């Protein structure tokens, strides 16, 4: 409950400050980002990162390869014009694939607020697929809110 209240407060501060809220997930996790995209009466500063190569509908095996590709988060960060003060919700069931870990590290480095939505049981069951050896939850910091997926 405290994590949800902290996330709501962070959303409020982000919107009030005129910044954007980004949502990012790969594979099935992208569907949560898509759910908030262009809803009737929705907020215009909600910006889902809907990269088709990271979704399953083109090719599940291709998506799996690309979500493990290092350097891809840099391209997305620049393409979506994310900046310090923005908030990103990073959604990942495992929290261990390269592009997810890399996106969290990049956003942290560039002063963004991060909300991590992950399944800690699944995260703890496997090793990181990123060269740093880190997982999504390990890249959160005091300005970050971590929420548990069921």
C-alpha positions in Angstrom: 0.0 0.0 0.0 2.8 2.4 0.8 4.4 1.8 -2.6 1.2 2.6 -4.4 0.7 5.8 -2.4 4.3 6.8 -3.2 3.7 6.0 -6.9 0.6 8.1 -6.9 2.4 11.0 -5.2 5.2 10.7 -7.8 2.7 10.8 -10.6 1.1 13.9 -9.1 4.4 15.7 -8.8 5.5 14.7 -12.3 2.2 16.0 -13.8 2.1 19.1 -11.7 5.7 19.9 -12.7 4.9 19.6 -16.4 7.0 16.5 -17.0 6.0 13.3 -18.7 5.2 9.8 -17.4 6.7 7.0 -19.6 5.8 3.4 -19.4 8.1 0.6 -20.7 7.9 -3.1 -20.9 9.0 -5.8 -23.3 7.3 -9.0 -24.4 4.0 -9.4 -22.5 4.9 -6.6 -20.1 4.4 -4.0 -22.8 0.7 -4.6 -22.6 0.5 -2.6 -19.4 2.1 0.4 -21.2 -0.3 -0.1 -24.1 -3.3 -0.1 -21.8 -2.7 3.6 -20.8 -2.0 4.7 -24.4 -4.4 7.2 -25.9 -7.4 6.6 -23.7 -10.4 8.8 -24.2 -10.1 11.6 -21.7 -6.6 10.4 -20.7 -3.6 12.5 -19.8 -1.6 13.8 -22.7 1.7 13.5 -20.8 1.4 9.7 -20.5 4.0 8.4 -23.0 4.1 4.6 -23.5 7.2 3.3 -25.2 5.7 0.9 -27.7 8.6 -0.5 -29.7 7.2 -3.1 -32.0 10.4 -5.0 -32.2 10.1 -5.7 -28.4 6.5 -6.9 -28.7 5.5 -10.4 -29.5 3.2 -9.9 -32.4 5.9 -9.7 -35.1 8.0 -12.6 -33.8 8.4 -13.9 -30.3 11.9 -15.2 -31.0 12.9 -11.9 -32.5 11.5 -10.0 -29.5 13.4 -12.3 -27.1 16.7 -11.6 -29.0 16.2 -7.9 -29.0 15.2 -7.6 -25.4 18.6 -9.0 -24.6 20.4 -6.7 -27.0 22.7 -4.2 -25.3 22.7 -0.6 -26.5 19.0 -0.7 -27.5 17.8 1.3 -24.5 20.0 4.3 -25.6 18.2 4.4 -28.9 14.8 4.4 -27.2 15.8 7.0 -24.6 16.8 9.4 -27.4 13.9 8.6 -29.6 11.3 9.2 -26.9 13.1 12.4 -25.7 13.1 11.4 -22.1 14.7 13.9 -19.6 15.5 14.6 -16.0 12.4 15.1 -14.0 10.3 12.7 -16.1 9.0 9.5 -14.5 9.2 6.1 -16.0 7.4 2.9 -15.0 9.5 -0.1 -16.0 7.5 -3.2 -16.2 9.2 -6.6 -16.2 8.1 -10.0 -14.9 11.7 -11.2 -14.6 13.5 -7.9 -14.2 16.6 -9.5 -15.7 16.7 -8.9 -19.4 19.3 -6.6 -20.9 17.2 -3.8 -22.3 15.1 -3.5 -19.1 18.2 -3.3 -16.9 19.9 -1.0 -19.3 16.8 1.3 -19.4 16.7 1.5 -15.6 20.4 2.3 -15.4 20.2 5.0 -18.1 17.1 6.6 -16.5 18.8 6.6 -13.1 21.9 8.1 -14.6 20.0 10.9 -16.3 17.9 11.9 -13.3 14.6 10.4 -14.0 12.2 9.0 -11.4 11.8 5.3 -11.7 8.9 3.0 -10.7 9.8 -0.7 -11.1 6.9 -3.1 -11.4 8.3 -6.6 -11.2 7.7 -10.1 -9.9 10.4 -10.5 -7.1 9.9 -14.3 -6.9 10.6 -14.7 -10.6 13.5 -12.2 -10.4 15.2 -14.0 -7.6 14.8 -17.4 -9.4 17.2 -16.5 -12.3 20.4 -14.6 -13.0 20.7 -11.3 -14.8 21.1 -11.3 -18.6 22.8 -7.9 -18.5 26.6 -7.6 -18.6 26.5 -5.7 -15.3 25.0 -8.7 -13.6 22.3 -6.4 -12.1 18.6 -6.8 -12.2 15.9 -4.2 -12.3 15.2 -4.0 -8.6 18.9 -3.4 -7.9 18.9 -0.2 -9.9 16.2 1.5 -7.9 17.2 4.3 -5.5 15.6 6.7 -3.0 13.5 8.5 -5.7 12.2 5.2 -7.0 9.2 3.2 -6.0 9.2 -0.6 -6.3 5.9 -2.4 -6.7 5.4 -6.2 -6.6 3.6 -7.9 -9.5 1.3 -10.7 -8.4 
